Every structure is written in structure tokens, then in C-alpha cells.
């Protein structure tokens, strides 16, 4: 699906933007999209979680002695190559990521895949507890959706425990009409299953549903499913996202509420 370049925006990059003209408003966006629902990826969209997931992956690699890198590498027991591989998998599910990490080490997770995934996510929650913060502007955005009676959903490759953790950390109980975690769909991103399950819950059409994503895998999943993909440039530079997203924002402050 090709999108008209004229409606793609990165407001804080626009040279003619002033305090009196802050760029696209949320209501402008909703009208432009003829929007009936909004789906949010969780990590890197609702919350700035990248550093905590990275800490957890590093601990997993170190705990299981996957590498013995040179002393000149960034982390004592994790090579720069492994860090690059980890960052490149953001947006994918653990059942796809863990075999890649173990393969790089010349090993296989075998029957331990599920327990390794649980170990990593428990570590992530411990790292993020009392430290994780909502993405700038997201709470005003969610309140406006509620005021406009537009249902919101979470669509994530993360486990149910991570969804519950974030909602509790932020006090967001009741803001979302659908919570789709990894246990509720078959194929992970870039397959669209996650988002299709969310619109099934909401009773809405993909063509009138905006999906906010930060990863290339997630944006591709939205496009494959016939959704309206909007990128949050929290883990990629805006220029990397314009080819696949209809709109690109640095965060939700780029949308005036």
C-alpha cells in the first residue's frame, strides 16, 4: 500500500513550524484517517522501555555465557556484534529472538526456550520497576481518545505479565478496550495477527484503525494487515520510517492535543 507523501509528517523537523502552528493536532489526525480505533504497540510507543529490555537481554547473554568478547567491547561479556543483533530484533517475539542469539553462539535453546523467555521478561520487569516512564504526550493522547469515544487497544509481542506490569506502573487501568499480548495470537510481527486480534476485539475495520509502532517489524505488520501505520521514532531515526509509515512522529508531543 502506497501512501501520499503530502500527509506524512515529522512536525518537529518542519522548518516553518512556530509556536503558533505546532503541526498536526490529534483531532486533525483522527479526521484525516477517518479513524474509528487506535492500536498501540507497548514498548517504545506507550513507554520508553528500550534500555530496560536491553539490560535484560545483556543479563541473559551473560548468565548463559553465550560469549567471551574482547575486552575492548562495550560490555564485559557481550560483544558489540551481539548488541547489534539484539537491537535489530526489537519488535519481534522472544520465540524468534532467543534462537537467533543462541545460534550466534553456536548453540540451540532447545526445550529451554519457554523458561529462557520467562527469565528474560522477569529480568526486564525488575530493571524497569519504578524507573520506566510513559512516552511524552501519550497520557494526554489517551485522554482525548476517551473523550472522543474512540476505543484504544494494546497490541504487543510481549507477554501478559508485561502488559499488566505497565498498566499498574502508570495507573492506566480501564484506558484500553482490548489488551493483546503474545499469548493471544499465533504468528509474531511482521505478521499482522496481533493487530487483527485487537480489531476483532474492538469490532472495527483495519482500514479505519491507526496503529502506532516504533519498530520496522511492527510497521510492516500494520501495513500487511491493511491498517494505517503511524511511526514513533523512539528506536529509529525518522528517515528510516518514512517509506513504510503514513505518519512519523518523534513522540506524542508532536501531536497537539
N, C-alpha and C positions, 0 to 999 in steps of 0.2 A: 504494500500500500504506500503510495507516494503522497506526501503532504505538501501543501503550498508553502513556499519559503516565507511568504509575507506574514503568516500568522505564527511563525516561530519566533520566540523572543528570549533574550537574556537581558532583562531590564537594567541591571546594574552595569552592564557593559555598553549601554547605549550612550553615545556621546552627547545627544541632545536632551538627556534626561535632567530634570531640575526638581527642586523641592516641590514646585507647584504641579509637576507632572511626573508622579512616581512610577509610571508604567502601567502595566495591565493590572486591573483590580480583580479580586476574586469573582465578583459578580460579572465582570466582563468575560472572564474565562468560562464561567458556567453557561452564560448565554451563548458565547461563541461555539461551545461544544454541544449545545442543546442537551446539557448534562442532566442525567437522572440518577446517577450514583457515582461514588468515588471510592476507589480501592487504593489502599496504601501498603506498599512494602513496609516492613518494620525497620530493619537495620539500615542506617544511612538515610532514611526518609522520615520516619517518625522520631527517631532518636539517633544521636551521634554515637554509634557503638563500635566503630572500626577499631579503635585502639584496644578495646577490651576483648574483641574477638581475636585480634592479632596476638595479644598476650596469651590467650587461652591456647591458640594453635602452637605458639612457641613452646609453652609448657608441655603440651602433648608430645611434640617432637623431641624435646629434651628428656622427658620422663621415659620415653620408649627408645631412647638412644638411636634415633634414626640417622644421625650424622655425627661426624667428627671433623668439623670445618677447620680451616686455617685460622690462626689467632687473629689475623687481620680482618676477619669478617665482622659484621655489625654486632651480632650476638655470639656469645661464647660458644654455644653448642648448636647454633643454627646458621647455615650459610646464607649468603645473600641470594644465591640461586633458589634455595628453599623458600625464603621470604617472598621472592618474586612469584614463585609458583602459588603460594598461599594467597597473595593479594589478587592473583589472576582468577582465583576460583570464587571470589566474593559474589554472592547471589545464588550460588549453587547449593544443593543439599549435601549434608555430611556423607551420605551413602555414595555420592560421586567424588567428594573431595578426599576422603580418607584413603581410598585405594590409590589415588594419584600420588599422595605423599609417601605411602608405603612402597609404591612402585619405584619412585625416585630413589628410595633407599635399597632397592633390590629385594624387597620383601612383600609379603601379602598379609593383609589383616585377617583373612580367613574368617573363622567363626566369631572373632572378637570384634567385628565391625560395629555391632549394636552397642556393646559395652564401651568401646572407644568413643563413639558418638556421645553417649551419656556422660562420659568422663570429661570430654571437651566442653560440653554445654554447661555442666555443673561448674567447671572452672570459669567459664565466661561469666556466669551469674555472680560468682564470688568476686571476680575482678570488677564487675560493673556496679555492684550493690553500693548505694549511697554516693556513687560517682557519676553515673550516667545522667544525661540531661536531654530534655526534648529538643528537637530541631528548632532553631529560631523561627518564630512566627507560626508554628504548627498549631498551638493551642487556640489562637485567635481564628485560624482557618477552620478548625473543628467546630468551634462555637458557631461560626457563621453557617456552616453546613447544617448544623442542628436547627438554627433559626430559620433556614430556608427549607426545612423538611426534606433535605437530600440525604439519603442513607449513606453511611460510610462503612467500609469493611477493611479488615487487615488481611492481606494475602502474603504469607511468608513461607520460606523454606525452613524456618526454624521450628523447633518442637513446641508443643503446647505449653510446656513449663516456661519457656522464654516469653511467650505471649502474656501469660499470667503474671510473670515477674515484672514486665514492663508496665502493664496496666496498674499493678499495685504500687510500683515505684512512683508513678506520675499521678495516681489518683484518678485514673481515666475510666473507671467502671461505668458502664452504661452509655459510653460515647459511640460505640460501634455496634451495628446491627448484625454483623457477621464476623466471625473470627476463624480464619482458615489457616491452619498450621500444617506441618509436613505429614502428620498422621491422617489427614483428611483427603489426600489426593494421591494419584498413582505416580505420574511422571513429573520429575522436578523441572524447574526452569532450565533451559529456554522453552520447554513445552508449556502450553498455556493452561494446563489443568488447574493450577492453583487459582487463577483468576476466574476461570469458568465455574469453579465450585462456588466462589464468592457471589457471582451474579445469579447463580441458581438459588442461593440462599436469599438474595435480595429481591428476586423476581424482576430483574432489569435486563435490558439488552446490552451486549458488549459494545455495540456501535454508539451507545449513548452513555458509556461509562468511562470516566477518566481513570487511568492507572498511573500513580506516582511511583517511580522507580529510580534507583541510583545506579544499578548495575546494567551492563550490556546484556547479560543473560535475561534479566527481568524485563528490560525494554523489548527485547526480541520476543519474549513470551507474550507480552501485551499485544504486540503487533500481529503475531501469529494468530492470536485469539480474536482479532477484529476489534480490539479496544482502542481507545485514544491514549497513546503513551505520552506521559509528561515526565521529564527527567529532572531530578535533583542532583546537581553537580557536587556531591559531597565526597565521592570516591574517584571521580574522573573530572578532567577539565571539560568545560562546556563544549569546546570544539570537537571533542571525541564523541559527543552525544547527538549533535545536530542532524546527523544522517539518519538516525533511527527514531528520534523523538519529535513529536509535533510541537512541543514547547520545551524549553530548557530554562531552569531557574537555579540559582546558586543555593537558595533555601526559600522558605515560605515568606520571608521578609520582602522578597522580590514581588510578591503579590500584595497589593494594598488592600487591607480589609476595611 
